[in-house]
Amino acid sequence: MSESTFSATAEVTATPSGDEAELRRIAIHLAETAAAHVRARRPEVFGPGGARVAGDVQTKGHPTDPVTVVDTETEDLIRRLLTELRPDDPILGEEGGGSLSGGGSDTVHWVVDPIDGTVNFLYGIPGYAVSVAAVRGGRPVAGAVVDVARAATYSAALGLGAQRVDADGAVEQLQCTPVGSVSMALVATGFAYGTRRRAEQAAIIAEVLPGIRDIRRLGAAALDLCFVAAGRVDAYFEHGLNAWDWAAGALIATEAGAVVTVPAATSPGAAGELVVAAAPGIAGELMDLLTRAGATDPIPDA
């Protein structure tokens, strides 16, 4: 990945077509309805003390990568609602699959992560989200991410900015931080479930950490991207995300002024490509640091 690619935002932007506000409204409705379901179901499934019930948790891909009955229930709920609201739109979901191919250039595909941060959800750590994005031509044009535990909704539409609405109805127009030196940057990241990729990520962190203020590992990519948008962290990078992990959050970060680079929406997480979002004042400097640390090359899953 070259610095010129990093500095461009073509990967997560497109030309507005006029329906972005309505798609945003639908994304918010879907994400908030699903988040309410997740919030209600957690104590029912796991109990008030957070105990995990045998049979309600399975794994996929890696033994440490869980999926719960609430993940599948929630995606099914979103799919049912979309079938009612926009029956002709294809859906790509983390649990139910689907594709971003097919249809013409004007076709809207919905990209859904029913619970981003399932490990946090499983353990009762308040850092998990529902993410819903409308994607046209392989690029997100509207999206919403709901921080379930805090009942806060982050949303954006192409060309219309990004905002957060708190549980009490307070509205914040999002803008990433004015930080001007990467040495003062608080940087979020994440780690894979596969041991080989995780080892390489750890080696990269060892190279990056001396050059920044500090590292945060929050455990939910969609929220990491929203935190860049809200100025709660200055930047975020991670290898191996799927489109459902980044589609809504990347648009929210971009609309808040961040410089964002993502792989093609059709690129699978197993390919290990890099996602980066950074406040504009440190974007180039951060990429230089990541390049020196060897972070710009993909880290395939193995």
WONORKA-V647159 format. One record per backbone hydrogen bond with DSSP energy under -1.0 kcal/mol. NH is the residue of the N-H (numbers start at 1). CO is the residue of the C=O. Records with the same first field share a line. If there is no record, write none. Layout:
# WONORKA-V647159
NH->CO ; CO
This chain:
# WONORKA-V647159
6->2
7->3
12->9
23->19
24->20
25->21
26->22
27->23
28->24
29->25
30->26
31->27
32->28
33->29
34->30
35->31
36->32
37->33
38->34
39->35
40->36
41->37
42->38
45->41
46->42
47->43
50->47
56->53
58->67
60->65
62->60
65->62
67->58
69->56
72->68
73->69
74->70
75->71
76->72
77->73
78->74
79->75
80->76
81->77
82->78
83->79
84->80
85->81
86->82
89->86
92->110
93->97
94->112
97->93
107->104
109->135
110->90
111->133
112->92
113->131
116->129
121->117
122->118
123->119
125->120
127->125
129->116
130->146
131->113
132->144
133->111
134->142
135->109
136->139
139->136
141->134
142->134
143->156
144->132
145->154
146->130
147->152
148->128 ; 146
151->147
152->147
153->165
154->145
155->163
156->143
157->161
158->141
160->157
163->155
164->172
165->153
166->170
169->166
172->164
174->162
176->256
184->181
185->182
187->214
188->235
189->216
198->194
199->195
200->196
201->197
202->198
203->199
204->200
205->201
206->202
207->203
208->204
209->205
211->208
212->209
213->185
214->185
216->187
224->220
225->221
226->222
227->223
228->224
229->225
230->226
232->227
233->227
234->186
235->186
236->277
237->188
238->275
240->273
245->242
246->242
247->243
250->246
251->247
252->248
253->249
254->250
255->251
256->252
257->254
258->253
259->278
261->276
267->264
271->268
272->269
275->238
276->261
277->236
278->259
279->234
282->279
286->282
287->283
288->284
289->285
290->286
291->287
292->288
293->289
294->291
295->290
299->272
301->270
